[in-house]
Amino acid sequence: MKKSDASQGQSASELISERIAELGDWRGKTLSRMRKLIKEADPDVVEEWKWDGHADLVARRHYLHW
């Protein structure tokens, strides 16, 4: 993802979905499964896009790095 993507009006959830889809291998499948489990465990979780080229984040009270 390029830095300019965040400024194109996409939501954090959209950006994270795109990043997971880009992976297209076991990593994408694993991140998708983890994301689903996190949302099931805590439906109020807020996704934030803080991509710096190394990690996406899901935030609640603490950060879960994935």
C-alpha positions in Angstrom: 0.0 0.0 0.0 1.2 3.5 -0.8 1.0 6.3 1.8 -1.4 8.1 -0.5 -4.0 5.4 -0.2 -5.1 6.6 3.3 -5.8 10.0 1.9 -8.1 8.7 -0.8 -11.1 8.6 1.6 -11.0 4.8 2.2 -12.0 3.6 5.6 -9.5 1.7 7.7 -11.6 -1.5 7.2 -11.4 -1.1 3.4 -7.6 -0.5 3.5 -7.1 -3.6 5.7 -9.3 -5.7 3.5 -7.3 -4.6 0.4 -4.0 -5.4 2.1 -5.2 -8.9 3.2 -6.4 -9.5 -0.4 -3.1 -8.4 -1.8 -1.3 -11.1 0.1 -3.2 -13.9 -1.6 -1.4 -16.7 0.1 -1.4 -18.4 3.5 -0.7 -15.0 5.2 -3.9 -13.5 3.7 -6.0 -16.5 4.8 -4.5 -16.5 8.3 -5.0 -12.7 8.7 -8.5 -13.0 7.4 -9.3 -15.8 9.9 -7.7 -13.8 12.8 -9.7 -10.7 11.9 -12.9 -12.7 11.9 -12.1 -14.2 15.3 -11.3 -10.8 16.7 -14.5 -9.3 15.5 -16.5 -12.3 16.8 -14.8 -12.0 20.2 -15.3 -8.2 20.4 -17.9 -6.8 17.9 -17.1 -3.3 19.1 -13.4 -3.5 18.0 -12.3 -0.4 16.0 -9.9 -1.0 13.1 -7.4 1.7 12.5 -5.1 2.0 9.6 -1.6 2.7 10.8 0.4 1.1 8.0 4.0 2.1 8.0 5.2 -0.7 5.7 5.6 -3.2 8.5 2.3 -3.8 10.4 -1.4 -3.3 10.3 -3.1 -2.8 13.7 -6.5 -3.6 15.2 -7.1 -1.3 18.2 -9.4 -1.6 21.3 -7.8 -0.8 24.6 -4.6 -2.4 23.6 -3.0 -2.9 20.2 -3.0 -6.3 18.5 -0.3 -6.3 15.8 -0.9 -8.4 12.7 
